[in-house]
Amino acid sequence: MPENGITKNLQLHEIAPSDLEDVARFVSRVSGSDTPLPRAVERLSWILLENPARGPGDPLGWLLRTPSGEVVGCMCCAPQKFCFGQTTLTLMMANSFYVDDRYRGAGTSILLKYLQLGRRYPLFVSSANATVAEMWRKLGGYPLGNSDHEVLGVKRWPPLLAETVYRKTASNRMARFTAAFASPLASLWSRAWRRSLPGNAEGDLAPLGSPEEAACVCAEHRSDKITSCRDAPFLKWRYFSRVDPMTRLFAFQAHAGGKKQFMVGVRLQNRGYKQQIRALQVLDIWGEADPTTSLAIAACLVREYRDQIDMLVFRCLNPTQQQALTANGFKVRPFAAPIAWCIDKYGLLPAKTWYFVPADGDMFL
């Protein structure tokens, strides 16, 4: 850990809009992201400045600068509105919490600033780092939404097998060889898996063309749990932004389940050491779908994106939904720790039961 003489000269600032380029550059460096800087700044501006839930006095986050002006630490904050029955609640999400290894001890000053917000807002955090997750647990946080794993429907195995081999051997050549060798058998398994999914008779997906149309579908459902307020301003920001064109919304209607529709949000993204895995991340299913409906939605998404994806990814499923998928060939991939946490030290929330979905915290990850 650095000596106090090194860290005491660091300057802690609240993030201002003029700092976003420096913050994006720092986050890209320490996270290993290869996103071009203008694209990273645009996305950070969307999350922090265009967020419809942000109110007067809400901080964008904090950063640490050296006397020379270099950014060596940061945390970003994004408010989000949740509903519990007829009550609307604002929670403050923290993410992109990074400190340069040379100044690791100085991250405490950023953390304390965030925790002070807990008197005004319940706090929720999203992190893929197991060490950070343990820190939230020690601070009194509890995990949200079965977020310690994801459920994968694998349509094409070779890109995933290449990823597994590369992680074990760090050999690109061995990874390519394994993928090529396994491709014929993997194709047979994938065809058998697709045939095991429900057919077209189970339901239909229809694209939603506007936030207002999506809001009408969302209004058909209620929950007795804490869940995102899916109103038109939020839906417009979250799903209809130019910053994230790979995101789409659909309405799903089961043929045998009455007239209610479900909103389904998805995002195409590349994963893997060479970005070779084409994944479709399910961001939201609203309302609360039973196991049969969940499986029917999965089948419809596989058909909708049949030539565009290698796998379909679910997170935050409840146990009965997950069982319906794993009984039909989906695989569970565990994480080192839950990736979503809530800290409500001052008891501001009316309950601890959640309907939490990946769209509530994935935009930073």
N, C-alpha and C positions, 0 to 999 in steps of 0.2 A: 504494500500500500504506500502511496506517495507520502513524503514528509509533510507536516503541517505548513512548513514554509513554502512549499510548492502550491498547495491548494488554497492557502489563505489569500493569495493574490487574484484568485478567480473572481469574476464579477457575475452575480446572478441577476438576470433581467427577465421581465415578463416579455414574451414574444410579441412583437409588433408586426404588422403586415410587411414592413420593409425588411424584416429579418427572414422571410420565408425562403429566399434563395439560399442563404447561408445555412438554414436549418435543413433544407432538402439536400444540399451538398454533403453536409455532415452525416445525415441519416443514410444516404446512399453509400458513403464511404464505409461506415462501421457495420452496416448490414450486409455489405457485399452486393448490393443491387446494381444491375447494369442498365437501369432505366435512364434514358437521356435526361440531363438536368432540366431542360424546359418542360419536359413531360412530368417530371417529379414535382416541379414547382406548381404546375397547373393542377395536379391532383391534390397537393397539399392546400392550395388556395380553395379548391372546391370543398374539401373537408372542413377547413377552418373558417373561411370567410363567407361561403355561400350557404352554410348550414342554417336552415330556417328556424331551428330551435334555439339559436344563440340569442341571448338577451343582453341588455346593457350591463356592463360590468363583468361579463363572463370572460375569463382569461383564455387566450389562445394557447397558453402553456408557458413554459419557462426555458431559458437557455443559460448556459455557462460560457463566458468568454474569458480568454486569457488577456493580460494587459495589451498584447499586440492585436487583439480583436478576433482571434481564432475561436470558433465555436468548438467546445470540447465536451458538451453535454446538453441534453434537451429532454423535454417531455411535452407532448402535445395534448390538448384537451378539446373534447367535442361534446357538447350537451346533446341529449336526445330525450324526447318526450315518450313516456310510457303511460299506459292506462291500467287502472284497476277498477273495474266496474265503470261508474260514471266519473271517477276521480282521475285527473291528469297529473302526472308527476314528472318532474325534470330530473334526470340523473346526469352526472358528469363522467364521461368516459375518458380514461387516460390511455395513451398508447405512444409508441415510438419513444420509449424511455431508454435512452442510451447515454453512456458516459465513456469517454476515451479511457483506455486502460491505464494511461499515465496519470489519470486524475480520478480513479475509481472512487475513492473515499468522499469526493466532493458531491456525489450524487445524492447524498443525504439531504442537502439543502433544497434540492428540487423536490424530493419526496415529501418533505415537511410542508412545502407550499401546497402541494396537491392535497395532502391529508387535512390541511386547514379548511379546505372547501367542504369537508364532510359535515361541518356544522350547518351549511346551507343546502347541500345536495347529498343524497345517497350517491356513492361512487361505484362505478363498475369499470373493470379493466379487462383488456384483451391482450394476451401475450403468448407466444409460442415457446417462450424460454422457461424451462423447468425451474431454474434458480429464482427467476422473478416470481413464478407462481408460488414457490415456497415462502418468499417474502410476503406476498399478499396473505397467505394463510396465517403467518405469524402475526400479521397486523389485524387479525380478526375477520378476514374475508372468508366467504364460503363459495364453492364452485357453482356455476350456473349451467343448466340445460344439458346435462349429460355430455359435457364438452371435453371429456378425456379421451375421445376416440372419434374416428369417422368410419362410415360404412361405404364400401366401394362396390359398384357394379361394373365389373371389368368386361368391356366389349372386345378389346384387342390386348392380348397379354404381352407380345414382344417388347413394346416400349417400357412396360413395368418390369419385366424380367431384366432388361438392360439396366434399369435403375438399381435393382437389387444387387446385381453382380458388380456394378461400378462402386456402390457404397462399400462392398466387402473387399474389393481388390484395387480400387482406384485405377483400373485399367480400362480405357476406352475401347481398346481392341478386343479384350475379353468380353466386354459388355455387348459389343456389336455381334461377335461370334455367337454368343448365347442366344441373343434375340433372333438371329437368322436360323440357328439350329432348331429352336423351339417353335418357330412360326407355323409349320404345318399342323402340329398337334394342338397348338393354341387356337388355331382357326377352327378346328373341329369342336373344341370345348366351347368357344364363343358362340358358335351356331347353336349348339345344344342349349346353352344358357338363354339365348334370346328366345328360343322356342318354348322355354319353360315359363316365360313371362305371360301375363294376361294378354289376350288379343284385343283387337279393335272394338269388340263389343262392350268392353268395360267402361269406356268413356272417351271424351274428346278434349283436346287442347285447342284453345282459340287465342291468338295474340291480342293483347290489350294495347290499344293505340294511344291512350292518353291517361294522365294521372287521374282525371275525373272519372273516366270509365273504370279504372282500377279501384278507386275509392268506393264506387257503388258496389263492386263485388265484395270489398272488405266490410262494408257496412252490413252485409247479410249475416255476419258472425259476431258473437260475443264470447267473452271468456271470464271465468272466475279466478283467473291468474293475472299476475303482472305481465303485461305484454306491450309491444311497441304500438304507439298511436299511428295507425296507418291512414292518416288523412291525406288530402290531395297535395298540400305543400311538401310533406315529407316524401310522398311517393314521387313527386316531380323531381325533387332533389336527388333522391336515392337511386331511381331507376331510369329517369329520362334525361340524364345529363350528357352533354357532349363529351365529358371527360371520361366516361366509361361506356363506350358504344357496344361493348361485348355483353352488356346486361340487358335482359329482356323479361317482360312480364307476360304471363298467360292466364287465362281463365280455364279451369278444368271443371267439367261437369260429368258426373257419373250417370250412365244411362239408367241404372236401376236405383239411384239414390235420391230421387226427388229433384226439385228445381234449383236447389242451392248450388252456387258455384264456389270454387276455391281459387284463391289467387296463388299463383306459383311464380316465384322469382328465381332466375338462374343467371349464371355468368360463365362464359367461356374463358378459360385460362390455361396457359401452358405451365407444366410442372416438370421437375426432373433436372438432372445435372446438365443436360443440354437442351432443356425446355422441350424435350421430345415427347412428353405425355400430354395429349390433348384432353383436358378434363372439363366436364360440365359440373360446376358447383351449384348445388341447390341452395339458394340464399334464404328462401322463405316459402312456407306453405301456410296459408291462412284461409279458413279457420283450422281448427284442430281436427286433423284427418284421422279416421279410424284406420286400422291396419290394412283393410281391403282397399280403401281409397288411396293410401300411401303407396301400395304396390301398383295400383292402376296408374297413378301419376308417374311413377318410375318407368313403367312400360311405355307410356305415351312419350315421355322425354327421350327414351332410347330410340323410338321410332322417329320422332321429330328431328333428332340430331344424328341419325344413323350413320352418315358418312363423314361427320365432322368431329367425332369424339372417340377416344380410346377408353374412357371410363366416366361413370356417373358418380358423383360424390355427395353424400348426405352427412350432415353433422346435427347434433342436438336432437336426435330422435328419442322418443320415449321408448321404454323397453318393448312394448307390444308392437309398435311400428317397426322397430329394429328386428324383432323376431320374424315378422312377416317377410322382410327383405332377405334376411339370412337363410330362411327356409327355402328361398328361391335363388340361391347361388351367390348372394352378395357376401362380401368379406369384410370383417372388422379389422381396422388398423388402429392399434392403440397409440396414444401420445404419451410422452414422458410425464405429463401432468395435465390437469384441466387447463384450457386456454381462456376461459371466461370466469370472472370472479366479481362478487359484489361485496362492498364494505359499507356497512350501515351502522357505524359505531353509536350514533345518536338516535337510533330507532325512528328514522323518518319514514320508513316504508310501512304500509299497512299490513303486509304479509310477506312470507318468504317463498311462496309458491309462484313459479315463473313458467311462462311459455316463451322461451328464449330461442332465437333463431340466428343462424350465421350472419344475416344481414345487419344484426345489431352490433357487430364488432369487427367484421371482416375487412372493412374498407381500408384499414391501415395495413393489414397483414400481407 
